[in-house]
């Protein structure tokens, strides 16, 4: 075979190839995205519609029902769920696997445009890809410095205008959400007696405020050599603008908003309360963009927080503390799997050394492990995968397989060397003789895992990384076994005495395997001397297999929960409790 012959005759070329594989493998290792679990692309779209002041029942009747009526006939829709809260309607749409998210977004938008009518003060629906409950990689708490005189929960607008945009500009951050704060709002508190004395109704007041809050174009006209654009400016910029709004005229006398209501800037009513160490405050989270390196993104978030804390927040006597960091658990989980890979590789080398009893022989076989494992990262990068516990587990599983092909090839080369052949001839003949069997063995292994790569269902996406890792590593080990192994054998394999490999007094793979087989054959003959003994042995073995499987069978779960060293406590109060009562219960628990 020409490839084998070239590898033996041109060891420098093989060495350069190995160096390039290791070099590009290490580059891929440092560039490939790192996260905890694989990306599972579930075509999911969420719709959020706000209607301030509306009750959950009104939200369901006036918004959710009419939206679901249009959305239920969407092509490829599998599941639709909804949730109504005070002032907010949520609808979550799950589509068939393989549905393109961009196309689904467009179809959802078109369907919502067909909704005939919303209540007058309902905001435009917000449509976004991904589910509503996306996992955040970081949670941050706002706390005060010495000398702060304000109220933390009333800092919402400041963080929304200055801190949130800074964090959302970080590459890899998809969105930043703020919880627990009170937005600034213009409040109009009506005086019932003033309304009654002037015969003004609340709908008239609302209509007047709404209709006047507009900038209206008045067209354009030419004057001399110039063209002018005319418009009326009516948008409110202060409380006084609202107070001067005319509601109606009674006997020619105008009735303004200021006559029947008190207008001032205040804060919206609390809907969510966040407490940290007994203090009511604001919490923020950061959601990363799919496919980005979570470790790199977290480092950028830390840098941005340090910049904010030493800059604009320090001037305001505030600071942001990071209270949750997903990367701590990711580092821990990935470190555990990496240690397993190192331990497995080292154990494989030790076992080889015990069996082969020769350092040079062990080195020739063991070199397949790092070359194939590091080269696997090139394949993963080219296929757009990332490093996670599943892909690393695949490499960990493959470590033991990586030396299989190398052992088969090297054992045959060793056998030909025992026949008295020269190193080059033994390396060539030994490799050519078994390369077909090695290829068949590799294809058998790859054929088990490779179909998983083409499964589009959720399980296929979840285990695709492990299939790619094992298939890639084993395929590379095939190439290593027919190029690097014969090349190294031709260079460093020493003289071998004829028949020494099969010396029963020497601990070798063949000798040990023969002894094990002989011992097992003797044992089977002794205990299976009669038909009754055979039946008893079969019954005992089957009973043991079934019993052990039942006792040791682990519980079934989607993914292992792991230990994130976190504790969640959820209180379930009786239905109907108001926010103040719930806050009191929380204080008691604290």
N, C-alpha and C positions, 0 to 999 in steps of 0.2 A: 504493500500500500504506500503510495507516494508521500502522504502526509507523515506517516510513521518514519519512513526513510529520511525525509527532509529534517524531521525533528532530531533524529539521531546524528545526522551528519552536520547539522548547523545548530549547535547548542547556543551560540551567541544570539541567533534569531529567536530561539525559544526563550532565552533569558530576557531579551528586550520585550517580547510579548508579555511575559509574566510581570515585568516591571510596569508596563503600560496598564495592564489590568488592575494591578494593585493601586497605581497612581490615580486612575480615573475612578476606581472603586472608592478610594478615600475621599476624592473630591465630591462624588455623588453622596457619600455618607454625610458630609458636612453641609450639603446643599439641600438634601431631600427634606421635605416637611416632616415634622415630628408631632405626633399627637397620641392620645391615649388609645383610642379605638379607630377602626377603619371608617371612612366616609360611607354612609349608607344613604344613597340618593333616593329618598322617598318624595315623589312629586306631591308636595303639600303646599297649599296656599291659604293664607289667612286674610280675612276681611274684617276691618275694624271701623265701626261707625259710631260717632259721638253725637249725643243729643242731651245737652246739658239740662239738668233739672228733672229729667224724665225718670219715672220709676221703672223697675225691671219688667213689670207687667206691660206698661206702655211701650217699652223698648221691644218686647217680644211681639206685641200686636202690630205696632206701626212700622217696625224696621225689619226684624228677623223674619217674620212670616212673609212679607212681600219680597224680600231678597231671596229667601229659600224657594219661593214659587218660581222665580226666574232661573235660579242656579241648579235646581234639581234635575234639569234635562241636559246638563253639560256632557259633552262627549268624553268618555273615559272616566267619569266620576265614579268612585268606589264607595266613598263614605262622606257624609256631611254631618257635622256636629255644630252646635251653637250654644252660646252662653250669654245671658243678659244680666247686666249689673246696673247699678245706679248711673245713668247717663252714658253707658257704653254698651254696644252690641258687638259680640265676637262670633264669627262664623269660620269654621275650619273645614277645608275641602281636601280630601285625599283622593288622588288619581291613580290610575293603573301604573304599574312599574313600566318604565320605558317612555312615559309621556314626557315630552319636552316642556320644561317649566316655562320658557318664554311664550310658547304657544298657548299653554294653559292660562297664563296671566292675561294674555290678550283676549281669550274667550271669556274669562271671568269678567274682565272690564266691560266687554261688549254686552254681556248679559245684565250687568248692573246698570248700564246706561238705559236699558229697556224698562227699568222700574218706573212706573208711570208717575208716582207722586210720593214725596216724603213730606212730613211736617215742615213748616216754614223754616225753623231754626235748626234743622239737622245738618251737620257738617258733611262734606263729601266723603264717601267711603275711602278708607286707606287700604290698598291692596298690596301685599308683599309676599314673596316666596318664602317657604319655610313655615313651620308651625308656630303657633303663638308662644308656646313654652320652650323657646330655644335655650339651650344650656349656656350659661355665662361662664367665661373663663376667669373672671375676677369680680369681686364685690368690694366696694369702697364706702367707708363711713366718713361723714363730715363731722369734724369736731372743732371746738373753739380753742383759741390761745388765750393767754392771760391778758386781760384788758378788754375782751370782747363784751359789748353791751347789748347786742341784738338778740333775736330769737332765731335759732338754727333752722327751724321748720319754715321760716319765712324768707329763706335765702334761695328759694327755688328759682326765681327769675334770674338771679345773678349767675347761678350755676348753669342754667339753661342757655344763657347768652354768651358766657365767657369760658366756662369749663367744659361743657359738653362738646361744643364745636372743636375745641383743641384736641380732645381725646378721639373724636370721630375722624380727625384728619390723620391719625396714626395709620400707616399702611398695615392692612390686615385686620383692622377693627371695622366690623360691619355696622354696629350701632351701639349707642350708649343710652341707657334708660335711667331715669331719675324717679325715685319713689319716696313718698312720705312728706313731700314739701307742699306748701300752699302757694298757688299762683296768685300774682297781683291781679286785681280786677276792679273795674269801675262799678260801684254798687249804687243802685237807686232804691232808696228805702222810702216807700210811699207813706203818706199821712192819710189814713182813711177818712178822717173828718174833713180835711182839705179837699179830697176827691169828691166827697158827697156834697159839700157846700158849693162846689163849682160844676156839679153834674158831669164829672169826668170818670170814665170807666178805665179799669186797668188795661183792657185790650186797646183802647184809644191811646193810652200812654205808651204802650209797647210799640204800636204802629207808628206813632209820631217819632219816637227815638230811632226806630229802624229806618224809616223812609228818609230821614234827614241825614243819615250817616253815609253819604255818598258823594263822590266826585263825579260830576256829569259833564260830558263833552258837549260843547255848544257849536261845534263846527269850526270852520276857518274862513277867512276873508282876506282880500287883497286891499292894501292901502299904499298907494304910490308904487314904489318898487319892491315892497316887502309883502310877504304873506304871513298872516298872524293866525295862531290857533287859539280859540277861546274855550274855556271850561269854567264851570262853577266848582268851587272848593267847599265841600260840606263835611268831609271826614273829621271826626272829633279828635282834638289833640289835647284837650284839658277838660276838667270837670265843668268849668264855666261854660264851655260850648254846649254841654248837655243841659245845663240849667236854663240856657236861653232858648231852647227848642220850644216852639209854639205848638201846643197840643190842639187848641181850638179857640174860637172867639165867641164870647158871650156878650151880646148887645154891643158888639164892636170892640170890646175889651179883650185883649189877648190873655190866654191862660198858658203860662209856661211850665216846664217841668219843675223849675225851682219853686213855683208857687204851691205845688202839691207833693213834693218829695224832697228828701235830703240826698244830695249827690256827693259822693266822696270816693277816693281811692282806698280800697281795703284788700283783704285777703279772702280767697275762697274758703268755704267751709271745709274742715278736715274730712277727707274720705279714707285716708290711710294714715296710720300712725306707726312710725319707726322709732324704736328706742334702743339706745346703745349705752350700756353701763348706767342705766337709770335715767338717761337724758334723752328727750325727744329730739330727733335730728333728721337728716336726709341720708339716704343710701343710694348709691349708683352701682350699676353693673356694666360690664363690657362684653359684647358678643362678637366673636371673631368671624371673619369671612371663611367660608368652606375652602379647604385646600391650602390654607396658609400654615406656616410653622408656628405652632402655639407657643413654643419656647421663645422664639424671636419676637413675636407679638407681645408677650408678657414683659420682656426686657424693655421694649419700646414704651409700654404703658408705665413701667416703673420710672423710666427716665422722664416721661411727660409729667408724672405726678411730682417728682422731685423738682422739676422746673416750676410747676404751678405753686407748690408749697413754699418755694424760696422767692417767688415773685408776687403775682397779684393777690394770692390768697394770704400771704404773710402780711401784706399791707392792710388787708381787711380783717386781720386777727383770726384767720381761719386756717385749717389744714385738712387734707384728705388722707385718711389712713386706709391701707389695704388690709381687709380682714379675711379675705379668702383668695387663694391663689391655686388654680387648678394644676399648675406646673409642678407644685411640690409632690402631689400624688403621681403625676406622670413621671417625674424623675425617679421616684421610688419604684414604680412598677417596671419602668424600662431598665433601671439598674438591676433589678432582680432577674429579669430575663437575660440581660447581658451576662450577669454572673453565672447563670445556668449555662449559657453558651460557652463561656470560658472554662467552666468546670467540666462540661461535657467534652469539649475539645481536648483538655488536658488529660481527662480520664481515658479518652480514646487513644491518645499517644502513649500513656502509661501501659495500657493493655497491649498495644502493639509491641512495646519494648519488652514486656514480659514474655510474649509469645515468640517474637523474632530473636530476642537475645542478642541483638546487634544494633549498635547505634546508627550506623550508616543505612542499614535496611529500614530502620524505623523512620529516619529522616526522609528517605525517598518516598515512603508511603504517606507520612504525616503531612508533607508539603501540600497535599491535595486539599487539606482542610482550610487553611487561610486563603489560598488562591480562589477556591470556589466560593467561600463565604463572602469574601470582600467583593468578588466579581458579581455576586448576586445583587449588590446595591446598584450596579450599573443597569442591570435589567429592570429593577424596580423603578429607577429614575426614568428610563426610556418609556416605560409603560404608565408613567404618571401616578405611581403609587406613593405611599408615605411610610415612614417608620412608626410602628405602633406595636402594642403587645402581641397582636395576632401575627403580624409579619415576622417579628423577632422570634415568636414561638415556632413559626415555620422553619426559620434558619436553625433554631435549636433542635428541632426534630431531625433536620437534614444532616446535622453534624455527624451522626453515626453512619448515615448513608454515604457520606462523601468519600470515605476510605474504602468502601466496598469494591468499587471498580479498580481502584489503585491496588488493593490487595490481590485481586484476581490476576491483574496484569503482572504485578511484581512477582507473585508466586510462580507464574509460568516462566518469566524471565529467569528466575532463580533455578528452576528445574532445567532449563536449557543450559544454564551456566554449569550445572552439575554434570551435564553430559560431556563437558570438556570444550564447549564452544568458547570463542572469544567474547569479550564484553559486548562489542558492537553487534556481532552476529546473534548472540543470545538475546540481546535487547530487541532486535528486529524480529527474529523468529518467534520469540515468546509473545510479543505484542500482536503480531499478525495472526497468530494461531487462535487467540481468544478475543480479538476485537469484535467479532460478530456476536459472540455470546454476551460480551459487555454491552454492546449496543442494544441487543434484545432485552437485557435486564433493565437498562435505563429506560427504554421505551415503555416497558411494562409499568415501571414506577410512575413515569410522567403521564401515561394514559389514565392512571387512576385519579390524578389531581387536576390535569389540564382541563377536563370538561367543566370543572367548577368555575373557571375563568369566564365561560360563556353563559353562565346562568345569570339572568337579569333579576331574578327575585331577590327579596331582602336577604335571605340566607346566602345566596350566591355572592352578593356584594360584601357580606360580612366576612366570608371565608375566602374571598378571592385573593387577598394578600397572602394567606398561608399557602394557597395553591401555587401562586406565582413564585413565592420564595422557595418552596421545595422543588418545584419543576425546574426553576432556573439554576438552583444550586446543584441538583443532581445532573442536569445537562452539562453544566460547566465541569463537573467532576469527570464526566465521560471524556471531554476534550483533554482535560489534564492527564487522565490515565493513558491516553494514546499519544500524547506529545511530551509532557513534562516527565512522566515516570520513565519511559524508555530512554529519554535523553539523559536524565540523572543516572539511571542504571548503567548506561554506557560509559559515564564519566567516573563514577565513584564506587561502583560495585566491585569489591575485591575478589580475590581468587577463592574458589569454592572446591572443597574436596568432593570427588564423586561419591554420591550416596549419603553425604553428611546431613542432607536435609531430611532424610527419612530415618536417621538414627533414632532408635526408640529411647535411648538414654538421654537424648537432648530434648528439652522442652520446646517444641515447635508447633505451629498450627496443625500441620498434618499429623504429627505424632499424638498430640493431645486429642485432636478430633477422633483419631482412630481408637484411642483408649476409651474415650467416652462412648463411642458407638459399640465397641466390644462389650463394655460393662453393661450398657443398656440392653443389648441383645441377650446377654447371659441372664439378666434379671427377668426379662420378659419370658424366656424359656422356662425358668424355674417356677414362676408363679402361674403360668398358663399351661400347665402340663396336661390338663383335662378340660373337657367342654364345660363342666360345672365351674371350674376355676376361672375360665374365660368369661363366663356369664357374670360371675360374682365381681370380677375385676371391672368389667364394663359398667355394671350397675353402680359400683362404688365410685368410679371416676365421673360418671354422669351426675350422680347425686352430689358429689363434692363440687363439680363445676357449677351446677345450678344453685346450690346452697351458698357458695361463696359469692356468686354473682348477685344473688338477692340481698345478702347481708352487706356487701361492699358497694352496691350500686349507689352512686351519688344522686343527690336530688336534682331534679330537672329545672333548669332556669335558662333564660335567654342569654345572659352573659354573667360571669362571676361578679358579685357585688364588690368584692375587694374591701380593703379597710382604709378608708379615707380619713380616719381619726376625727370624725365629725359626729355630732349628736343633734338630732332634730327632735323638737317637742311640739306637738300640735294639740291645741285645746279645741274641743268641740262644745261650745256653749249651746244652750237652748235656742231654737230659732226665734228671730225677732229682736234680739238684743241690739241696742244701739252702740255706736262707736265708743261713747264715753264709758258705758258699762264694760265693754270688752277691754278697754284700756285699763280700767280699774282691776279687772281680773288679772291682766298681764302684770301689773305692778305688784299684786299680791304674790304671784308666782316668782317674780324676780326677788 
